[in-house]
Amino acid sequence: MTKKPFRLWEIDFLRGMAVVMMIVFHFFYDLNFFSIYEIDLHSGPFPLFLYPIGTTFLLLVGISLSLSYSRIEDNENRKQLQLKFILRGSKIFGLGLLITLVTWIYLQDGFVVFGILHCIGLSIIIAYPFLQFKIRNLIIGVLLVSVGVYLKTLTFDFGWLLWLGFRPSQFYTVDYFPILPWFGVVLIGIFVGNTLYPAHKRRFKLKDVSRIRFVKLICFLGRHSLIIYCIHQPIIIVMLHVFL
């Protein structure tokens, strides 16, 4: 019988909290989108929801990549490792393409071109050469985030580098996570993972509260974040149509 890999409950908990925040934000977004209740999502507390959600997810992508790499690097050669990350990233990127198709059919205006699943999938693929580094990832990550923040203030007359962060004028989408700045956040996450969890071991003391019912529930959401991301919007939309 294959032994299940040891999980760090705090990683699942943080990811689960991001899932909860995502569901809450999308609930209010759908209320506004279907004109059930008008809400200005660009003011008040709502922007404070959106950016921490994306930042938390992508930071945890980097930490999880670090943990995966440290757990299996001694058991597989470099080509096998690289192929494993390419396949994992390709699957998530493929789900992103499915989201693109569904939103193009359903939304048309504002459909997802390069959303968070596209970003996560591509980041997993291109992160492999960085997985062994620590401080170098922090430096490069901060640099990429800075470049991406600057690019956000600009618009361009071409769209073929949209995925990288070069936004064309009049561009609109409901979900946009370009490589710049967000791959920088992933690299910072790898730095955090390699620093705090070397060799897949916690480098700091933390009381285990994973048996508390609330924590256990949030950790469950964190362990199944991908499937929840894919199904939560249809569930919210059906509930709104049935009950409101």
C-alpha positions in Angstrom: 0.0 0.0 0.0 1.3 3.4 -1.0 1.8 5.8 2.0 0.0 9.1 1.6 2.4 12.1 1.5 2.6 14.1 4.7 0.5 17.3 4.4 1.2 20.5 6.2 -2.1 21.6 7.6 -1.3 25.3 7.6 -0.9 25.3 3.8 -4.3 23.6 3.3 -5.8 26.1 5.8 -4.5 29.2 4.0 -5.6 27.9 0.7 -9.0 27.0 2.1 -9.4 30.6 3.5 -8.6 31.9 0.0 -11.3 29.6 -1.4 -13.8 31.0 1.1 -12.9 34.6 0.2 -13.2 33.7 -3.5 -16.7 32.2 -3.1 -17.8 35.2 -1.1 -16.5 37.6 -3.7 -18.0 35.7 -6.6 -21.3 35.6 -4.8 -21.5 39.4 -4.7 -20.1 39.6 -8.2 -22.9 37.4 -9.5 -25.5 39.5 -7.6 -24.3 42.5 -9.4 -23.8 40.8 -12.8 -27.4 39.5 -12.9 -28.8 42.8 -11.6 -30.2 41.2 -8.5 -28.4 43.7 -6.2 -26.3 46.5 -7.6 -22.8 46.6 -5.9 -19.8 48.7 -6.8 -17.1 46.0 -6.8 -14.4 48.6 -7.5 -14.8 50.4 -4.2 -15.2 49.7 -0.5 -14.0 46.4 0.8 -14.3 44.4 -2.5 -10.9 45.3 -4.0 -9.4 44.2 -0.7 -10.9 40.8 -1.3 -9.8 40.4 -4.9 -6.0 41.0 -4.7 -5.4 39.0 -1.5 -7.2 36.1 -3.0 -5.1 35.9 -6.1 -1.9 36.7 -4.2 -2.6 33.9 -1.6 -3.4 31.3 -4.3 -0.2 32.1 -6.3 2.0 32.4 -3.3 0.8 29.0 -2.2 1.4 27.6 -5.7 5.1 28.6 -5.2 5.2 27.1 -1.7 3.5 23.9 -2.9 6.0 23.6 -5.9 8.8 23.9 -3.4 7.3 21.2 -1.2 6.7 18.8 -4.1 10.2 19.3 -5.5 11.8 18.6 -2.1 9.7 15.5 -1.6 10.4 13.8 -4.9 13.8 15.1 -6.1 15.7 12.3 -4.4 13.5 9.6 -6.0 13.4 10.7 -9.7 15.9 12.1 -12.2 15.7 15.6 -13.5 14.0 14.7 -16.8 11.3 12.8 -14.9 10.8 15.7 -12.5 10.6 18.2 -15.3 8.1 16.1 -17.2 6.0 15.7 -14.1 5.7 19.5 -13.6 5.1 20.0 -17.4 2.2 17.6 -17.3 0.7 19.1 -14.1 1.0 22.6 -15.4 -0.5 21.5 -18.8 -3.5 20.0 -17.1 -4.3 23.2 -15.2 -3.6 25.3 -18.3 -6.0 23.1 -20.2 -8.7 23.8 -17.5 -8.0 27.4 -18.1 -8.7 27.0 -21.8 -12.0 25.3 -20.9 -12.9 28.3 -18.8 -12.0 30.5 -21.8 -14.4 28.6 -24.0 -17.2 28.5 -21.5 -17.0 32.2 -20.7 -16.7 33.1 -24.4 -20.0 31.2 -25.0 -21.7 32.4 -21.9 -20.3 36.0 -21.4 -18.8 36.9 -24.8 -18.0 40.5 -23.6 -15.3 40.1 -21.0 -14.6 36.4 -21.4 -11.5 35.1 -19.7 -8.5 35.2 -22.0 -5.6 34.6 -19.5 -7.1 34.1 -16.0 -5.7 32.6 -12.9 -5.8 28.9 -14.1 -3.8 29.9 -17.2 -1.3 31.7 -15.0 -1.0 28.8 -12.5 -0.6 26.3 -15.3 2.1 28.2 -17.2 3.8 29.2 -13.9 4.1 25.5 -12.9 5.7 24.7 -16.3 8.3 27.6 -16.3 9.0 27.4 -12.5 11.1 24.2 -12.7 14.5 25.9 -13.2 13.9 28.1 -10.2 12.9 25.4 -7.7 16.3 24.9 -6.1 16.9 28.6 -5.4 16.2 30.7 -2.3 17.2 34.3 -2.2 17.6 34.5 -6.0 13.9 33.8 -6.3 13.0 36.5 -3.9 15.1 39.1 -5.8 13.7 38.0 -9.2 10.2 37.7 -7.9 10.2 41.3 -6.5 11.6 42.5 -9.8 8.9 40.8 -11.8 6.2 42.1 -9.5 7.6 45.6 -9.9 7.7 45.4 -13.7 4.1 44.0 -13.7 2.8 46.8 -11.5 4.4 49.3 -13.8 3.0 47.6 -17.0 -0.5 47.9 -15.4 -0.3 51.7 -15.8 0.3 51.4 -19.6 -1.7 50.2 -22.6 -0.4 49.0 -25.9 -1.7 48.8 -29.5 -1.1 45.0 -29.8 -2.5 42.1 -28.0 -0.2 39.2 -28.7 1.7 39.8 -25.4 -1.5 40.0 -23.4 -0.5 36.8 -21.4 2.7 38.5 -20.4 1.1 41.7 -19.0 1.1 44.0 -22.0 -2.6 45.1 -22.0 -4.1 46.4 -25.2 -6.2 49.5 -25.0 -10.0 49.0 -24.4 -9.2 45.5 -23.1 -11.7 44.1 -20.7 -12.0 40.6 -19.0 -13.6 39.3 -15.8 -10.4 37.4 -14.8 -6.9 38.5 -15.7 -3.6 37.2 -14.2 -0.7 37.9 -16.5 2.7 36.4 -16.0 3.9 39.9 -15.0 3.5 40.5 -12.1 2.0 37.1 -10.9 4.8 34.8 -11.8 6.9 37.0 -9.5 4.5 36.1 -6.7 5.0 32.4 -7.5 8.8 32.8 -7.3 8.4 34.6 -3.9 6.3 31.6 -2.8 9.1 29.2 -3.9 11.5 31.3 -1.8 9.2 31.1 1.2 8.8 27.3 0.7 12.5 26.7 0.4 13.2 28.8 3.4 10.5 27.7 5.8 10.1 24.1 4.7 13.5 22.8 3.6 13.4 19.0 2.8 9.7 19.1 3.3 10.0 19.8 7.0 8.6 22.7 9.0 11.5 24.9 10.2 9.4 26.7 12.8 7.2 25.6 15.7 3.4 25.6 15.1 0.7 24.2 17.4 -1.3 21.6 15.6 -4.9 22.7 15.6 -5.9 20.7 12.5 -8.3 18.5 14.5 -10.5 21.5 15.4 -13.7 21.1 13.4 -13.6 24.6 11.8 -9.9 24.2 10.9 -10.6 20.7 9.5 -13.4 22.1 7.3 -11.2 24.9 5.9 -8.4 22.5 5.3 -10.8 20.2 3.4 -11.7 23.1 1.1 -8.0 23.9 0.6 -7.2 20.3 -0.4 -9.9 20.4 -3.0 -9.4 24.0 -4.2 -9.1 23.2 -7.9 -12.4 21.3 -8.2 -14.1 23.9 -6.0 -12.8 26.7 -8.3 -14.3 24.9 -11.3 -17.7 24.2 -9.9 -18.5 27.0 -7.4 -19.7 29.5 -10.0 -22.3 27.2 -11.7 -23.6 26.3 -8.2 -23.8 30.0 -7.1 -25.6 30.9 -10.4 -28.1 28.0 -10.0 -28.8 29.0 -6.4 -29.4 32.6 -7.3 -31.8 31.6 -10.0 -33.7 29.2 -7.8 -33.9 31.3 -4.6 -33.9 34.9 -5.8 
